[in-house]
Amino acid sequence: MLRVISFFSFLLIVSTSLHAQWKTLEPQEDCTKRHECGFVAHDNGLYLVGGRGIKPVEKYDVKQNTWKAMAPTPLEIHHLTPVSVNGKIYVVGGLSGKYPEEQPLTHVYAFDAKTNSWDKVFEIPENRRRGGAGAAVYKNKIYIVNGITFGHTSGTNAMFDVFDPVKKTWTVLDDAPNIRDHSSAVIVGNKLIALGGRNTSYHEPGNFTAFFSTVKNEVDYYDFKTEKWATYSSALPAPSAGGGAVQLNNKVYYVGGETGEKLANNQMYAFDPKTDVWEKKAFLNQGRHGTNAVINKGLIYIAAGCANRGGSPEINSIEVYSE
């Protein structure tokens, strides 16, 4: 009997694994092609924000399978990770301007989807401004970790800060163990996990873009209980920059990103912080970097981004993953 139960349990695991996949959606109209943009789940929709050039915010309605164009960003905002908190979408860091000397945002911005309007809500301390950082919400406060202070030239860092959108305060916290930019941050339980990214400050004589190959495989975490940083023993199996990261079933899913290869990464792996183990998952139909992944009702979505290393071609497809 135990052998029979074990056999059918194995079949169930195999069946579940086989059915887990990414599906390319076909909305009535496509979103705007963009990369180095943000993607965030907010209220009852999924929102694309920013990207190179001034782009409209675009809302994806999951039920209707439609995109809706909304107000443009108040200035060019790219290399951002927008977050949803207290009924608004916040941008606590990002870059503006042209490659490679993009400038960091000077202020925190908030988008109100109900009024379709932007507000400049707080001036970021000058020495804490950066883009390409990971951002995540814990107990209604926005935490921002890592990033780069001066475009694609210099300033990759390990900075860690928290912005309180209610009190409108910015607090400097202890640095993360590793410098990185074009990176992600995910909350799992009482931990903030920082992963992915690279060292864009790295250049070689005659090879300015040597930074593409400096992807980071270390996975750092901040324990909110102990207020200490540490690094997991397991490394990210397919390290990349500008990938998407989400929390699903108390695991971190990391997907896509940019490396030294021409094609954007299409791989996805899931990390269990309790066991310190990575698991290979289904791959994207279209590799992409320069966007975020988001969760909606237990499903992972990813949209827009760039299909190759660098900035071309920008894409406008959207995919969903279910297990």
C-alpha positions in Angstrom: 0.0 0.0 0.0 2.8 2.4 0.9 4.5 1.7 -2.4 1.2 2.4 -4.3 0.8 5.7 -2.4 4.4 6.7 -3.1 4.0 5.8 -6.8 0.9 8.0 -7.1 2.5 10.8 -5.2 5.3 10.7 -7.7 2.9 10.8 -10.6 1.2 13.8 -9.0 4.5 15.6 -8.6 5.4 14.8 -12.2 2.0 15.8 -13.5 2.1 19.1 -11.6 5.6 19.8 -12.9 4.5 19.1 -16.5 1.5 21.4 -16.3 3.5 24.3 -14.8 4.3 26.7 -17.7 4.4 30.2 -19.1 1.6 31.2 -21.4 1.8 34.2 -23.7 -1.4 36.2 -23.5 -3.1 37.9 -26.4 -4.7 41.1 -25.1 -7.1 43.0 -27.4 -4.4 45.7 -27.9 -0.7 45.5 -27.0 0.9 47.7 -24.4 3.6 50.2 -25.4 7.0 48.7 -26.2 9.4 49.7 -23.4 12.3 48.5 -21.3 14.1 49.5 -18.1 10.5 50.0 -16.9 8.6 49.0 -13.8 5.7 46.5 -13.5 3.6 46.4 -10.3 0.4 44.8 -9.1 -1.9 47.5 -7.6 -5.5 47.2 -6.5 -7.3 45.3 -9.3 -4.8 45.7 -12.0 -1.2 45.3 -13.2 0.6 48.6 -14.1 3.5 49.3 -16.4 5.4 52.4 -15.3 8.2 54.3 -17.0 10.9 53.1 -19.3 13.3 55.0 -21.5 11.6 58.1 -22.9 8.4 59.4 -21.4 5.8 56.7 -21.5 2.2 56.6 -20.3 1.3 54.4 -17.3 -0.6 51.4 -18.7 -3.0 49.3 -16.7 -3.6 45.6 -17.6 -7.0 44.3 -16.6 -6.6 40.6 -15.8 -10.3 39.8 -16.2 -10.8 41.7 -19.4 -7.4 41.0 -20.9 -7.0 44.6 -21.9 -4.5 47.4 -21.6 -5.5 51.0 -20.8 -3.3 54.0 -21.3 -3.2 56.4 -18.4 -1.2 59.6 -17.5 2.5 59.7 -18.5 5.2 59.9 -16.0 6.0 63.5 -14.9 9.5 63.1 -16.4 11.5 60.4 -18.0 11.8 57.6 -15.3 13.6 54.3 -16.0 15.6 51.7 -14.0 12.8 51.7 -11.4 10.9 49.2 -9.2 7.5 50.7 -8.4 5.7 49.4 -5.3 2.1 49.5 -4.2 1.4 50.8 -0.7 -1.4 52.8 1.0 -3.5 53.0 -2.1 -0.8 54.5 -4.4 2.1 53.4 -6.6 5.4 54.8 -5.3 8.7 55.2 -7.1 11.5 55.6 -4.6 14.4 55.5 -6.9 15.3 55.5 -10.6 17.3 57.1 -13.3 16.5 59.8 -15.9 18.2 60.8 -19.1 20.3 59.1 -21.8 22.8 56.4 -21.6 25.5 56.2 -20.2 25.4 59.2 -17.9 21.8 58.9 -16.6 21.0 60.9 -13.5 19.3 59.6 -10.4 15.8 60.8 -9.5 15.9 63.6 -6.9 12.4 62.9 -5.5 10.0 60.1 -4.5 7.0 60.1 -6.8 3.5 58.7 -6.2 0.9 57.8 -8.8 -2.8 57.7 -7.8 -4.6 55.4 -10.2 -8.0 56.6 -9.0 -7.3 60.2 -10.0 -4.8 59.3 -12.7 -2.3 61.8 -11.4 1.3 62.0 -10.2 2.6 63.8 -7.1 6.2 64.7 -6.1 6.1 63.7 -2.5 9.6 63.8 -1.0 13.1 64.9 -1.8 15.6 62.1 -1.5 18.8 62.9 0.4 21.4 63.7 -2.2 23.9 61.0 -1.1 21.2 58.3 -1.2 19.8 58.9 -4.7 20.2 56.0 -7.2 18.5 53.8 -9.8 18.6 50.1 -10.6 17.9 49.2 -7.0 15.6 46.6 -5.5 12.5 47.9 -3.7 10.0 46.1 -1.5 7.3 46.8 1.0 7.4 45.6 4.6 4.8 46.7 7.2 3.7 49.6 4.9 7.2 51.0 4.6 9.3 51.0 1.4 12.8 49.5 1.6 15.3 50.2 -1.1 18.6 48.3 -1.4 21.6 48.5 -3.7 21.6 50.4 -7.0 23.9 52.7 -8.9 24.3 56.5 -8.4 25.5 57.7 -11.8 23.9 55.9 -14.7 26.0 53.2 -16.3 29.3 54.8 -15.4 29.9 54.5 -11.6 28.5 54.2 -8.1 27.3 50.6 -7.8 26.6 50.2 -4.1 25.3 48.3 -1.1 23.1 51.1 0.3 20.0 50.2 2.2 17.3 52.7 3.2 13.6 52.8 4.3 11.0 55.4 3.2 7.9 55.9 5.3 5.2 57.2 3.0 2.9 58.2 5.9 5.4 60.1 8.0 7.5 61.1 4.9 10.8 60.2 6.5 13.9 58.6 4.9 16.1 56.5 7.2 19.6 55.1 6.3 20.1 51.5 7.4 23.1 49.2 7.4 24.7 48.3 4.0 24.0 45.0 2.4 26.9 42.5 2.2 27.3 42.9 -1.6 27.3 45.8 -4.1 24.9 45.3 -7.0 22.7 47.3 -9.4 19.9 46.3 -11.9 18.9 44.1 -9.0 15.8 42.9 -7.1 14.4 42.7 -3.6 11.7 40.4 -2.3 10.0 40.0 1.1 9.6 36.5 2.5 8.3 36.3 6.0 10.5 38.5 8.2 13.3 38.7 5.7 14.2 41.0 2.8 16.1 39.0 0.1 18.4 41.0 -2.3 19.4 39.1 -5.4 20.3 39.4 -9.1 22.0 42.4 -10.6 25.6 43.2 -11.5 28.4 45.7 -11.1 27.8 48.3 -13.8 30.7 50.4 -12.5 33.1 47.8 -13.9 34.8 48.9 -17.1 37.9 47.8 -19.0 40.2 49.8 -21.3 38.6 49.6 -24.8 35.6 47.7 -23.4 33.2 50.1 -21.6 30.5 47.4 -21.5 32.6 44.8 -19.8 30.0 45.2 -17.0 27.5 43.0 -18.8 29.4 39.9 -17.6 29.7 41.0 -14.0 26.4 39.4 -12.9 26.0 38.6 -9.2 25.1 35.2 -8.0 25.2 35.9 -4.2 21.8 36.0 -2.4 21.8 38.4 0.6 19.1 38.7 3.2 18.2 41.2 5.9 16.4 39.8 9.0 14.0 42.3 10.3 13.9 40.6 13.7 17.7 40.8 14.3 18.2 43.8 12.0 21.3 42.0 10.6 22.4 41.1 7.1 23.7 37.7 6.0 24.3 35.7 2.8 22.8 32.4 1.9 25.1 29.5 1.0 23.3 28.7 -2.2 24.1 30.9 -5.3 21.6 32.1 -7.9 21.8 29.3 -10.6 21.3 31.7 -13.6 22.6 35.1 -12.4 21.5 38.1 -14.5 20.7 41.8 -14.2 17.3 43.4 -14.7 15.4 40.2 -14.0 12.1 39.8 -12.3 11.6 38.5 -8.7 8.5 37.7 -6.7 7.4 35.8 -3.6 5.1 32.8 -4.2 4.2 30.2 -1.6 7.1 31.5 0.6 9.6 31.0 -2.1 11.5 33.5 -4.3 11.0 33.1 -8.0 13.6 34.8 -10.2 13.1 35.0 -13.9 14.7 36.6 -17.0 17.4 39.2 -17.0 20.5 40.4 -18.9 23.9 38.8 -19.1 27.0 38.9 -21.4 25.0 36.8 -23.9 23.2 38.4 -26.8 19.8 37.0 -26.0 18.0 38.0 -22.8 17.7 35.2 -20.2 14.5 33.2 -20.3 15.2 30.9 -17.3 13.3 30.8 -14.0 14.4 29.3 -10.7 12.6 29.2 -7.3 14.5 29.5 -4.0 13.3 28.2 -0.7 14.8 30.3 2.1 14.1 27.6 4.7 16.1 24.9 3.0 18.5 27.3 1.1 17.8 25.3 -2.1 17.1 26.4 -5.7 14.7 24.6 -8.0 14.5 24.8 -11.8 11.1 26.0 -13.1 9.5 26.5 -16.5 11.2 29.0 -18.8 9.7 32.0 -20.4 8.5 31.8 -24.0 10.4 35.1 -24.6 13.5 36.0 -22.7 13.5 39.5 -21.5 15.2 42.0 -19.2 14.6 45.5 -17.9 11.2 44.8 -16.4 9.6 43.4 -13.2 7.6 40.3 -12.4 4.4 40.6 -10.3 2.0 38.3 -8.5 -1.8 38.4 -9.0 -4.0 35.7 -7.4 -1.2 33.1 -7.2 0.0 33.7 -10.8 3.2 35.3 -12.0 3.0 37.9 -14.7 5.8 39.6 -16.7 5.4 42.2 -19.4 7.5 44.4 -21.8 11.3 44.6 -21.4 14.0 44.0 -24.0 14.7 40.8 -25.9 18.5 41.2 -26.3 21.4 42.5 -24.3 21.3 46.4 -24.4 18.2 48.3 -25.4 16.9 46.7 -28.6 14.5 45.3 -29.5 12.0 46.5 -27.0 9.0 44.2 -26.7 5.4 44.5 -25.6 4.3 40.9 -24.9 2.9 39.7 -21.6 3.2 36.2 -20.2 1.6 34.5 -17.2 2.9 31.5 -15.2 0.8 29.0 -13.2 1.8 25.8 -11.3 
